[in-house]
Amino acid sequence: MYSGKVSPPASTSKKAPISFRDTCLPILWLNRILSMVVIEVPEGRPWLTLSIIYATAKWVGYGYLLWYTVKNDESRINSIPIMAAVFQVILYVNVVIAVLSTYLGLANYKKYELYFKKIELADETLEIFGIDPEYSSGFKDYMKITAIWSLGGALVCATDFAIACYTFSSVPYAIIRILVFEIPMVLNPMVELNFSLMINAIGTRFERLNALIQSVAVTPLQSMNSRNFDKYQNILNRNQSKIAVKPNYYYYKNRNNIELLLRTARQLHLDLCATAREVNDVCSRQMSMQMAAKFLLITGFAYCLYLIYNDPNIPLSGKLQHYVSLGAWIVINIARMIFVVRTSVNAQKTSQIAHEIQVSKSQSNLIDEIHQLSLQIMQHPLFFTASGLLVLDFGYVRGFVGSVTTYLMILIQNQSDMLKAATTLANPNNDTSATTPSP
């Protein structure tokens, strides 16, 4: 892969992003506020010690708030002790995962820096052959994703605040309970967002690489997926005037350039695959913990919906508030999971599409390069996993839904036993006095 740098094109605005890091600034600052990555002020100057102190202070303060809410329970509704126990389990598990994810993110900051450098090197290589990195459009896309992700978090916070005001007698206490519950719930999904955007950036480079390979074919073979074919054609149309190597009738004059492009493409494809696997390794622990937390949350909240539906002591207005709040959590978490899986599947597909390009018979000397590239793709398939426990594809989504349904049925069937256990834990003194035989 080329290591020579290409001067960025002149921009009409001084604030226009000129590097891949600039396109990621909205996501980076959101992560820095949540202490998921190292603080850099100015950009490129990391403050690891300050970041560790900030993260530690945040979790110490959160620990105090958690202790305060446990010690001073001001709930006005105690009709469903199972529901309270489910919420506590979900909260405590997410707190542990959030703390671990925070310090894992800080510990891996050098690997994140290496990722940015490799992506920018790939952009420089593609730019040599006339493919524009399109940082401005990437920045706009990341701004949209950040806004949508934040909007989802704001939506569940608003619905939870309505539930808290209904459940607790004191509004200040309700606000504290919301903070205690929302902080780990907002922080943990950032792992999914970071992983998805890192994989999406690699998938975008695969698309540009495939478009570049397709540009040297006299008669490109249209992919079975017409959407991918049209996507590559749009990339070529946007960069038509800058493509450095083009097929023409003077094949023997242009042959060396085409062979150079294919050799470079083969090396670039190998480097992008290696970068994708490094990203998967770096995020695998955090992703596996987040997937477990997501499974617990969706199963628990679905069970709580069932409990609320069957509880005659909750008025209709209270039931509707709970339906909206719990339903929003379930829908948003499923949507985020599908976003992660879809991004992974698309990156995997674009990494394998290059071997569908064909050349004419007059370019038979290039067949060896095409075969070597195809062999490399087939021998190094790209998959994204969560610590090797599961492959992030739509088969995982089907298995996830089946597992949630199975455990939900088990919880419903054992509801009477769970109710006795939850009541005993909530009122141990009353239960003991009730079961102690009289003299």
C-alpha positions in Angstrom: 0.0 0.0 0.0 1.2 3.5 -0.8 2.6 5.5 2.1 3.0 8.8 0.2 0.7 11.6 1.4 -1.6 13.5 -0.9 -2.3 17.1 -0.2 -5.9 17.6 0.8 -8.0 19.5 -1.7 -8.6 23.1 -1.1 -11.8 23.6 0.9 -14.2 26.5 0.6 -14.5 26.6 4.4 -11.8 26.6 7.1 -14.0 24.3 9.2 -14.4 21.6 6.5 -13.0 18.3 7.7 -9.7 17.3 6.1 -9.1 14.0 7.7 -11.0 10.9 9.0 -10.5 12.0 12.6 -12.3 15.3 11.7 -15.3 13.4 10.5 -15.5 11.5 13.8 -15.4 14.5 16.0 -19.1 14.4 17.0 -18.8 10.8 18.1 -15.4 11.4 19.8 -16.7 14.3 21.9 -19.8 12.3 22.9 -17.5 9.5 24.0 -15.3 11.9 25.9 -18.2 13.4 27.8 -19.2 9.8 28.8 -15.5 9.0 29.6 -15.4 6.1 27.1 -12.3 7.4 25.4 -9.3 9.5 26.3 -9.7 13.3 26.4 -7.6 15.1 23.7 -7.2 18.9 24.1 -6.1 20.0 21.5 -6.9 17.3 19.0 -4.0 14.8 18.9 -2.8 15.4 22.4 -4.2 12.7 24.7 -4.6 13.3 28.5 -4.7 9.7 29.8 -4.2 10.6 33.5 -6.9 13.3 33.4 -9.3 10.9 31.6 -8.8 8.3 34.3 -9.3 10.8 37.1 -12.5 12.1 35.3 -13.9 8.6 34.9 -13.1 7.6 38.4 -14.7 10.8 39.8 -17.8 10.1 37.7 -18.2 6.6 39.0 -17.5 7.6 42.6 -20.2 10.2 42.4 -22.5 7.7 40.7 -21.8 5.2 43.5 -22.9 7.7 46.1 -26.2 8.3 44.2 -26.8 4.6 43.9 -26.2 4.1 47.7 -28.5 7.0 48.5 -31.4 5.6 46.4 -31.0 2.1 47.9 -30.9 3.5 51.4 -33.9 5.9 50.9 -36.6 4.1 49.0 -39.6 6.5 48.5 -41.6 4.3 46.2 -45.4 4.7 46.5 -46.1 1.5 44.6 -45.2 -1.9 46.1 -47.8 -4.1 44.4 -45.3 -5.8 42.1 -42.3 -6.9 44.1 -41.1 -9.0 41.1 -40.9 -6.0 38.9 -38.8 -4.1 41.5 -36.4 -7.1 41.7 -36.2 -7.3 37.9 -35.3 -3.6 37.6 -32.6 -4.0 40.3 -31.0 -6.9 38.6 -31.0 -5.1 35.2 -29.5 -1.9 36.9 -26.7 -3.7 38.8 -25.6 -5.8 35.8 -25.5 -2.7 33.6 -23.5 -0.8 36.2 -20.8 -3.4 36.4 -20.7 -3.6 32.6 -20.5 0.2 32.2 -17.6 0.4 34.7 -15.7 -2.3 32.9 -16.4 -0.8 29.4 -15.2 2.6 30.6 -11.8 1.4 31.7 -11.4 -0.9 28.7 -12.0 2.0 26.4 -9.4 4.1 28.2 -6.9 1.1 28.1 -7.3 0.7 24.4 -6.8 4.3 23.4 -3.5 3.6 21.5 -5.3 0.9 19.4 -7.9 3.5 18.5 -5.2 5.9 17.4 -3.7 3.2 15.3 -7.1 2.6 13.7 -7.4 6.2 12.7 -4.0 6.2 11.1 -4.7 3.0 9.1 -8.0 4.4 7.8 -6.3 7.7 6.7 -3.5 5.7 5.0 -6.2 3.7 3.1 -7.8 7.0 2.1 -4.5 8.4 0.8 -3.9 5.3 -1.2 -7.3 5.5 -2.8 -6.9 9.2 -3.4 -3.7 8.5 -5.4 -5.9 6.5 -7.9 -8.5 9.3 -8.0 -11.1 8.2 -5.3 -12.0 11.1 -3.1 -12.3 10.3 0.6 -15.4 12.5 0.9 -14.8 13.7 4.4 -17.4 16.4 4.3 -20.3 13.9 3.5 -18.9 11.5 6.2 -19.0 14.3 8.8 -22.6 15.0 7.9 -23.5 11.3 8.2 -21.8 11.1 11.6 -23.7 14.2 12.8 -27.0 12.6 11.8 -26.1 9.3 13.5 -25.1 11.1 16.7 -28.3 13.2 16.7 -30.5 10.1 16.1 -28.7 8.1 18.8 -29.0 11.0 21.3 -32.7 11.4 20.4 -33.3 7.8 21.3 -31.6 8.3 24.6 -33.6 11.5 25.3 -36.9 9.7 24.4 -36.4 6.9 27.0 -35.2 9.4 29.6 -38.4 11.4 29.1 -40.7 8.4 29.4 -38.8 7.1 32.4 -39.1 10.5 34.1 -42.9 10.3 33.7 -42.9 6.9 35.3 -40.6 8.1 38.1 -42.9 11.0 38.9 -45.8 8.6 39.0 -44.0 6.0 41.2 -42.1 8.2 43.7 -43.6 10.8 46.0 -40.7 13.3 45.8 -39.7 14.9 42.5 -36.1 15.5 43.5 -35.8 11.9 44.5 -37.4 10.9 41.2 -34.8 12.9 39.4 -32.0 11.1 41.3 -33.5 7.7 40.6 -33.7 8.6 36.9 -30.0 9.6 36.9 -29.0 6.4 38.7 -30.9 4.3 36.2 -30.1 6.2 33.0 -26.3 6.7 33.3 -25.3 3.1 32.7 -28.1 2.6 30.3 -27.0 5.5 28.1 -23.3 4.6 28.4 -23.4 0.9 27.5 -25.0 1.4 24.0 -22.1 3.7 23.1 -20.1 0.5 22.7 -22.4 -0.6 19.9 -22.3 2.8 18.3 -18.5 3.0 18.3 -18.2 -0.6 17.0 -20.8 0.1 14.2 -19.2 3.3 13.0 -15.7 1.8 13.0 -16.9 -1.1 11.0 -19.0 1.1 8.7 -15.9 3.2 7.9 -14.0 0.1 6.9 -17.0 -1.0 4.8 -17.1 2.3 3.0 -13.4 1.9 2.1 -14.2 -1.6 0.8 -16.9 0.0 -1.4 -14.5 2.5 -2.8 -11.9 -0.1 -3.4 -14.4 -2.3 -5.3 -15.5 0.7 -7.3 -11.9 1.3 -8.3 -11.4 -2.3 -9.3 -14.6 -2.2 -11.3 -13.4 0.9 -13.1 -10.5 -1.1 -14.8 -12.9 -3.7 -16.2 -14.0 -3.2 -19.8 -17.2 -5.2 -19.2 -17.9 -5.3 -15.4 -20.1 -8.1 -14.2 -23.1 -6.7 -12.5 -23.5 -8.0 -9.0 -26.4 -10.2 -8.1 -27.2 -7.3 -5.7 -28.0 -4.4 -8.0 -27.9 -2.1 -5.0 -24.2 -2.7 -4.6 -23.6 -2.3 -8.3 -25.4 1.0 -8.4 -23.5 2.1 -5.3 -20.1 1.4 -7.0 -21.3 3.2 -10.2 -22.2 6.3 -8.2 -18.8 6.4 -6.6 -17.2 6.2 -10.1 -19.5 8.9 -11.4 -18.5 11.2 -8.6 -14.8 10.6 -9.3 -14.9 10.1 -13.1 -12.6 13.1 -13.9 -10.0 12.0 -11.3 -9.7 8.2 -11.9 -6.0 7.7 -12.6 -6.2 4.3 -14.4 -8.9 3.6 -17.0 -9.4 0.8 -19.5 -9.0 1.8 -23.1 -8.2 0.4 -26.5 -4.5 1.0 -26.0 -4.4 -1.9 -23.5 -0.6 -2.6 -23.8 0.3 1.0 -23.0 -2.0 0.9 -20.0 -1.4 -2.6 -18.9 1.4 -1.8 -16.3 -0.8 0.8 -14.7 -3.7 -1.7 -14.4 -1.5 -4.4 -13.0 -0.1 -1.9 -10.4 -3.6 -0.9 -9.4 -4.6 -4.5 -8.9 -1.5 -5.3 -6.9 -2.2 -2.2 -4.7 -5.8 -3.1 -4.4 -4.9 -6.6 -3.2 -2.6 -5.2 -0.6 -5.1 -2.6 0.4 -7.8 -5.2 0.7 -5.6 -7.3 3.0 -4.8 -4.3 5.2 -8.5 -3.3 5.5 -9.4 -6.9 6.5 -6.6 -6.8 9.1 -7.9 -3.5 10.4 -11.4 -4.9 10.6 -10.2 -7.9 12.6 -8.2 -5.6 15.0 -11.4 -3.6 15.6 -13.3 -6.7 16.3 -10.6 -7.9 18.8 -10.5 -4.5 20.5 -14.3 -4.2 20.9 -15.1 -7.9 21.4 -15.1 -7.9 25.2 -17.2 -4.8 25.4 -19.6 -6.1 22.7 -20.1 -9.5 24.4 -20.9 -7.8 27.7 -23.3 -5.3 26.0 -25.1 -8.1 24.1 -25.6 -9.9 27.4 -26.9 -6.8 29.0 -29.2 -6.2 26.1 -30.6 -9.7 26.3 -31.3 -9.2 30.1 -32.9 -5.8 29.5 -35.3 -6.9 26.7 -36.3 -10.1 28.5 -36.8 -8.3 31.8 -38.8 -5.4 30.4 -40.9 -7.7 28.3 -41.7 -9.7 31.5 -42.5 -6.4 33.3 -45.0 -5.6 30.5 -46.7 -8.9 31.2 -46.8 -8.2 35.0 -48.3 -4.7 34.5 -50.9 -6.0 32.1 -52.1 -8.6 34.7 -52.0 -6.4 37.8 -55.5 -5.1 38.6 -54.1 -2.6 41.3 -52.5 -0.3 38.7 -54.9 2.2 37.1 -55.2 2.5 33.3 -53.2 5.7 33.2 -50.4 4.1 35.1 -50.4 1.1 32.8 -50.3 3.3 29.7 -47.3 5.1 31.1 -45.5 1.9 31.8 -46.4 0.5 28.3 -44.9 3.6 26.6 -41.7 3.6 28.7 -41.0 -0.1 28.6 -42.0 -0.4 25.0 -39.7 2.5 24.0 -36.8 0.7 25.7 -37.5 -2.5 23.9 -38.0 -1.0 20.5 -34.9 1.3 20.7 -32.7 -1.6 21.9 -33.9 -3.9 19.1 -33.3 -1.1 16.5 -29.8 -0.5 17.8 -29.1 -4.3 17.6 -30.3 -4.4 14.0 -28.2 -1.4 13.2 -25.0 -3.2 14.5 -25.8 -6.4 12.7 -26.7 -4.7 9.4 -23.5 -2.7 9.5 -21.4 -5.8 10.1 -23.2 -7.8 7.4 -22.7 -5.0 4.8 -19.0 -4.6 5.6 -18.7 -8.4 5.2 -20.4 -8.4 1.9 -18.4 -5.5 0.4 -15.2 -7.2 1.4 -16.1 -10.2 -0.7 -17.7 -8.6 -3.8 -14.4 -7.8 -5.6 -14.0 -11.3 -7.1 -17.3 -10.8 -9.1 -15.5 -8.4 -11.4 -14.6 -9.8 -14.8 -12.3 -8.6 -17.6 -12.3 -9.1 -21.3 -10.2 -11.8 -23.1 -7.8 -9.2 -24.4 -6.8 -8.6 -20.8 -5.7 -12.2 -20.2 -2.4 -11.1 -18.7 -4.3 -9.7 -15.7 -6.1 -12.9 -14.9 -3.4 -14.0 -12.5 -3.8 -10.8 -10.5 -7.6 -11.3 -10.5 -7.2 -14.9 -9.4 -4.8 -14.0 -6.6 -7.1 -11.3 -5.3 -10.1 -13.7 -5.5 -8.1 -16.4 -3.7 -7.1 -14.0 -1.0 -10.7 -13.0 -0.4 -11.9 -16.7 -0.3 -9.1 -17.8 2.1 -9.5 -14.8 4.4 -13.3 -14.4 5.0 -14.2 -11.5 7.1 -16.6 -12.1 10.0 -17.5 -10.0 13.0 -18.0 -11.7 16.4 -18.5 -10.9 20.0 -15.5 -12.6 21.7 -16.0 -15.5 19.3 -19.2 -16.5 21.1 -21.6 -15.4 18.3 -21.4 -14.1 14.8 -23.0 -10.7 14.3 -25.3 -11.5 11.4 -29.1 -11.9 11.0 -28.9 -15.5 12.2 -27.9 -14.0 15.6 -31.0 -11.8 15.5 -33.2 -14.8 15.0 -31.5 -16.7 17.8 -31.8 -13.7 20.0 -35.6 -13.4 19.5 -36.0 -17.1 20.1 -34.0 -17.0 23.3 -36.0 -14.0 24.6 -39.2 -15.8 23.9 -38.1 -19.0 25.6 -36.9 -17.3 28.8 -40.1 -15.1 28.8 -42.2 -18.3 28.8 -40.1 -19.8 31.6 -40.6 -16.6 33.7 -44.3 -16.6 33.2 -44.7 -20.3 34.0 -42.8 -19.8 37.3 -44.4 -16.6 38.3 -46.0 -17.9 41.5 -42.7 -19.1 42.9 -40.9 -15.9 41.9 -43.6 -13.8 43.6 -43.1 -15.7 46.8 -39.3 -15.3 46.7 -39.6 -11.6 45.8 -42.1 -10.9 48.6 -39.8 -12.7 51.0 -36.9 -10.5 50.0 -38.9 -7.3 50.1 -40.5 -8.1 53.5 -38.3 -10.6 55.4 -39.6 -9.7 58.8 -43.3 -10.0 57.9 -42.7 -13.3 56.1 -40.9 -14.8 59.1 -43.6 -13.7 61.5 -46.2 -15.2 59.2 -44.6 -18.6 58.9 -43.4 -18.9 62.6 -45.8 -21.3 64.4 -47.6 -19.8 67.4 -46.9 -21.4 70.8 
